[in-house]
Amino acid sequence: MEKQLPLSFDNTAIAFEAKTDKALKKADFLFSNIGKPWLVKFGAIMTPLAFKLRLPIKGIIKSTIFSQFCGGETLEEAAHTALQLGNYHVGVVLDYGVEAMEGEHSYDAAVPEFIRAIKYAASKPDIPFIAIKITGFARFELLEKLHARETLTPQEQQEYTRVRSRVYAIAEAAAQHKVGLLIDAEESWIQGPVDELTDEMMSLFNKNTVIVYNTFQMYCHDRFDFLKVSLQKATQAGYLLGAKLVRGAYMEKENKRAAELNYPTPIQPSKAATDKDYDAAVQLCIDNLDKLSVFIGTHNENSCMLAARTMDSKGIPHNHPHVNFSQLLGMSDNITFNLAHAGYHVTKYLPYGPVKDVMPYLIRRAQENTSIAGQMGRELGLIRKELKRRAL
């Protein structure tokens, strides 16, 4: 068995080895301000307005929040960021961060963009995955109707056939070029058809290796059970499950809709319940690596450490091809780089796209960060610890 390296998420020398003093000071400034909810709220209102009025703010945004959380404006710029991360054995998930435009023409136009990204990823050693959202290829209302099991009109049936064809084309390209395809989770009231379509793609392309991954949001109280059902279904049908584990991204929206429409919220009763299901999911996946591949997408240090220790206790090599860890670019470098240093497969989610078009993603990211209790304090504390260490 390979020699296992000690793992600590407090080692800031490794965590920030890819950052210059200047970049570290800039990150200190950014996280100090992202931690202020009033400033994030103000920015969320004023930034789109500034773009609308054509004020010269692109340069400021690109050199601050964009450079922290995005890989570049083009595929080529993103690949350059991937190359830099690859020097530290950190891979990349290419994520075209532009929010989907509505309309059949836009949905069709998105397909070749993603196939181009897949082909580009296949030519680079440091880009093992790309991510897509089904809402980038389908009308939200159509998915809503499918989820509610309502009968589609003949026109809607044709519309859904086109949705399936788009996703099939992307999954087929991913399989052909051996690039992992992460299909993101959506809101609970459209998740049903997303699951069904993803299951179908897994049954077609995950025969001998895992290409397609479904996303399981563990802040929904039924998703751990659904993970178990998905594993059983895949095993019985003779394909491998791709399981991307996240806590979740739509909590406020989910609770608000449930309250407004007077139905029980799908969200867990507490953070502790979410953590319990997440860690149980990690355990289940690592216990079944002959039947699935797991993508552990989290900024939670305890969950990452649990996965690492479980692998060690079972004698599973750190670089097992069916275990991948991932964090967002610009966050939790203490997890990412220390895992990479200890020999685990780890990636950064790397959004890319024109600054103006990626702004909805960046605003959402800032809003989410302010609502994660203790996250900004932890980021700042580690950055300042490293700045102090370097000053010695």
Secondary structure, 3 states (H helix, E strand, C coil): CCCCCCCCCCCHHHHCCCCCHHHHHHHHHHHHHHCCHHHHHHHHHHHHHHHHCCCCCHHHHHHHHHHHHCCECCHHHHHHHHHHHHCCCCEEEEEECCCCCCCHHHHHHHHHHHHHHHHHHHCCCCCCEEEECHHHCCCHHHHHHHHCCCCCCHHHHHHHHHHHHHHHHHHHHHHHHCCEEEECCCCCCCHHHHHHHHHHHHHHHCCCCCCEEEEEECCECCHHHHHHHHHHHHHHHCCCEEEEEECCCCHHHHHHHHHHHCCCCCECCCHHHHHHHHHHHHHHHHCCCCCEEEEEECCCHHHHHHHHHHHHHCCCCCCCCCEEEEEECCCCHHHHHHHHHCCCCEEEEEEECCHHHHHHHHHHHHHHHHHCCCHHHHHHHHHHHHHHHHHC
